[in-house]
Amino acid sequence: MPICVIVGASPALRGGSKADLLDLAMEAGFSSKASFNRAFLATFGATPSAYRRHVAKQE
């Protein structure tokens, strides 16, 4: 999966979106939440859930 697809999903997590992570994963073209989590972790060093919590704390 190209990194631009993974990076493209991060604004939805940063922007306070309450979208379900599975919905974001499918919208980004991943076949499962697990594959999205692995790719996101490899790219950002955190799972999507942890990333979302971290951003929420900073706001």
Backbone as ProteinMPNN parsed JSONL, in Angstrom:
{"seq_chain_A": "MPICVIVGASPALRGGSKADLLDLAMEAGFSSKASFNRAFLATFGATPSAYRRHVAKQE", "coords_chain_A": {"N_chain_A": [[0.855, -1.18, 0.0], [0.672, 2.141, -0.901], [2.389, 4.794, 0.76], [1.15, 7.27, 0.701], [-1.572, 6.754, 0.825], [-1.931, 5.857, 3.425], [-1.054, 8.087, 4.868], [-2.977, 9.806, 3.965], [-5.192, 9.033, 5.424], [-4.673, 9.956, 7.947], [-5.463, 12.717, 8.47], [-8.209, 12.502, 9.035], [-8.156, 11.257, 11.475], [-6.773, 13.12, 13.002], [-8.401, 15.341, 12.843], [-10.46, 15.24, 14.699], [-12.428, 13.535, 13.964], [-15.04, 11.235, 14.406], [-15.245, 8.936, 13.103], [-15.476, 5.456, 12.514], [-12.717, 3.269, 12.887], [-12.533, 1.032, 11.228], [-14.152, 1.805, 9.085], [-12.601, 3.942, 8.105], [-10.33, 2.51, 7.346], [-11.333, 0.83, 5.312], [-12.221, 2.765, 3.502], [-9.783, 3.839, 2.79], [-8.79, 1.807, 1.307], [-7.889, -0.562, 2.401], [-8.039, -4.056, 3.214], [-8.753, -4.972, 5.668], [-9.17, -4.07, 9.152], [-7.001, -4.789, 10.677], [-4.841, -4.924, 8.842], [-4.692, -2.248, 8.129], [-4.045, -1.126, 10.632], [-1.472, -2.251, 11.033], [0.002, -1.129, 8.885], [-0.314, 1.595, 9.442], [0.919, 1.784, 11.955], [3.55, 1.107, 11.229], [4.151, 3.31, 9.687], [3.644, 5.665, 11.242], [4.461, 5.06, 13.808], [2.693, 4.505, 15.805], [-0.453, 3.055, 16.738], [-3.583, 3.538, 14.973], [-5.621, 4.13, 16.864], [-4.155, 4.863, 19.178], [-2.807, 7.064, 18.136], [-4.964, 8.769, 17.613], [-5.897, 9.207, 20.253], [-3.646, 10.505, 21.351], [-3.529, 12.874, 19.825], [-5.972, 13.998, 20.563], [-5.512, 14.6, 23.254], [-3.756, 16.72, 23.026], [-5.26, 18.807, 22.147]], "CA_chain_A": [[0.0, 0.0, 0.0], [1.477, 3.369, -0.939], [2.366, 5.585, 1.991], [0.222, 8.399, 0.563], [-2.899, 6.299, 1.248], [-1.908, 5.831, 4.883], [-0.97, 9.487, 5.29], [-4.272, 10.393, 3.645], [-6.155, 8.698, 6.468], [-4.335, 10.606, 9.213], [-6.247, 13.914, 8.795], [-9.483, 12.122, 9.645], [-7.872, 10.949, 12.877], [-6.357, 14.377, 13.645], [-9.454, 16.353, 12.794], [-11.535, 15.017, 15.651], [-13.443, 12.683, 13.368], [-15.482, 10.103, 15.223], [-15.422, 7.826, 12.176], [-14.979, 4.162, 12.942], [-11.438, 2.946, 12.246], [-12.777, 0.085, 10.14], [-14.637, 2.603, 7.956], [-11.442, 4.654, 7.55], [-9.479, 1.512, 6.7], [-11.973, 0.419, 4.056], [-12.216, 3.931, 2.619], [-8.413, 4.009, 2.31], [-8.468, 0.711, 0.409], [-7.376, -1.735, 3.101], [-9.003, -5.152, 3.244], [-9.141, -5.232, 7.051], [-8.687, -3.119, 10.154], [-5.678, -5.252, 11.11], [-3.82, -4.517, 7.868], [-4.593, -0.798, 8.276], [-3.301, -0.873, 11.863], [-0.056, -2.59, 10.818], [0.599, -0.131, 7.999], [-0.304, 2.873, 10.153], [1.96, 1.656, 12.971], [4.847, 1.153, 10.551], [4.352, 4.655, 9.138], [3.595, 6.725, 12.248], [5.002, 4.625, 15.09], [1.589, 4.341, 16.759], [-1.668, 2.54, 16.107], [-4.537, 4.629, 14.733], [-6.3, 4.488, 18.116], [-3.207, 5.595, 20.023], [-2.58, 8.341, 17.459], [-6.172, 9.567, 17.836], [-5.886, 9.618, 21.665], [-2.547, 11.462, 21.526], [-3.939, 14.14, 19.219], [-7.072, 14.538, 21.376], [-4.923, 15.162, 24.476], [-3.052, 17.969, 22.704], [-6.206, 19.865, 21.758]], "C_chain_A": [[0.895, 1.235, 0.0], [1.305, 4.183, 0.338], [1.378, 6.743, 1.895], [-1.195, 8.016, 0.984], [-2.985, 6.311, 2.769], [-1.892, 7.253, 5.43], [-2.3, 10.187, 5.027], [-5.328, 10.115, 4.692], [-5.884, 9.468, 7.754], [-5.112, 11.895, 9.473], [-7.599, 13.595, 9.433], [-9.3, 11.797, 11.118], [-7.491, 12.208, 13.642], [-7.504, 15.344, 13.792], [-10.613, 16.132, 13.738], [-12.662, 14.174, 15.092], [-13.777, 11.54, 14.305], [-15.715, 8.877, 14.34], [-14.799, 6.559, 12.74], [-13.694, 3.834, 12.187], [-11.605, 1.95, 11.111], [-13.266, 0.831, 8.895], [-13.487, 3.356, 7.293], [-10.533, 3.697, 6.79], [-10.044, 1.11, 5.346], [-11.96, 1.558, 3.035], [-10.827, 4.158, 2.012], [-7.96, 2.848, 1.427], [-7.872, -0.518, 1.072], [-8.458, -2.796, 3.17], [-9.455, -5.491, 4.661], [-8.586, -4.142, 7.96], [-7.276, -3.496, 10.597], [-4.584, -4.812, 10.139], [-3.616, -2.998, 7.905], [-3.766, -0.453, 9.516], [-1.813, -1.142, 11.684], [0.638, -1.53, 9.972], [0.704, 1.223, 8.69], [0.794, 2.877, 11.214], [3.35, 1.755, 12.353], [5.17, 2.561, 10.053], [4.503, 5.715, 10.225], [4.156, 6.335, 13.603], [3.96, 4.487, 16.181], [0.406, 3.74, 16.008], [-2.615, 3.715, 15.844], [-5.254, 5.079, 16.011], [-5.398, 5.296, 19.031], [-2.929, 6.977, 19.444], [-3.756, 9.287, 17.73], [-6.214, 10.073, 19.286], [-4.832, 10.685, 21.921], [-2.947, 12.846, 20.985], [-5.037, 14.793, 20.058], [-6.549, 15.186, 22.66], [-4.293, 16.527, 24.22], [-4.001, 19.101, 22.367], [-6.828, 20.534, 22.931]], "O_chain_A": [[1.791, 1.345, 0.837], [0.219, 4.248, 0.913], [0.82, 7.157, 2.912], [-1.946, 8.87, 1.455], [-3.996, 6.728, 3.335], [-2.639, 7.575, 6.355], [-2.7, 11.066, 5.789], [-6.273, 10.891, 4.833], [-6.788, 9.618, 8.577], [-5.41, 12.164, 10.636], [-8.074, 14.347, 10.283], [-10.2, 12.038, 11.923], [-7.848, 12.351, 14.811], [-7.569, 16.089, 14.769], [-11.653, 16.775, 13.596], [-13.74, 14.106, 15.683], [-12.89, 10.951, 14.924], [-16.313, 7.895, 14.78], [-13.737, 6.59, 13.361], [-13.593, 4.091, 10.987], [-10.877, 2.025, 10.121], [-12.844, 0.525, 7.78], [-13.402, 3.407, 6.066], [-10.027, 4.03, 5.719], [-9.319, 1.057, 4.353], [-11.718, 1.335, 1.848], [-10.704, 4.609, 0.873], [-6.869, 2.894, 0.859], [-7.4, -1.424, 0.385], [-9.648, -2.482, 3.183], [-10.433, -6.216, 4.841], [-7.672, -3.402, 7.598], [-6.451, -2.621, 10.862], [-3.516, -4.373, 10.567], [-2.496, -2.518, 7.731], [-2.889, 0.409, 9.46], [-0.982, -0.353, 12.133], [1.736, -1.085, 10.305], [1.706, 1.922, 8.536], [1.518, 3.862, 11.356], [4.228, 2.419, 12.903], [6.336, 2.953, 10.005], [5.387, 6.567, 10.143], [4.315, 7.195, 14.47], [4.303, 4.367, 17.357], [0.281, 3.9, 14.794], [-2.453, 4.779, 16.441], [-5.469, 6.274, 16.214], [-5.826, 6.301, 19.598], [-2.827, 7.953, 20.187], [-3.558, 10.462, 18.039], [-6.53, 11.239, 19.522], [-5.091, 11.66, 22.626], [-2.716, 13.862, 21.64], [-5.033, 16.01, 20.243], [-7.08, 16.205, 23.102], [-4.296, 17.39, 25.097], [-3.579, 20.256, 22.309], [-7.643, 21.441, 22.764]]}, "name": "protein", "num_of_chains": 1, "seq": "MPICVIVGASPALRGGSKADLLDLAMEAGFSSKASFNRAFLATFGATPSAYRRHVAKQE"}
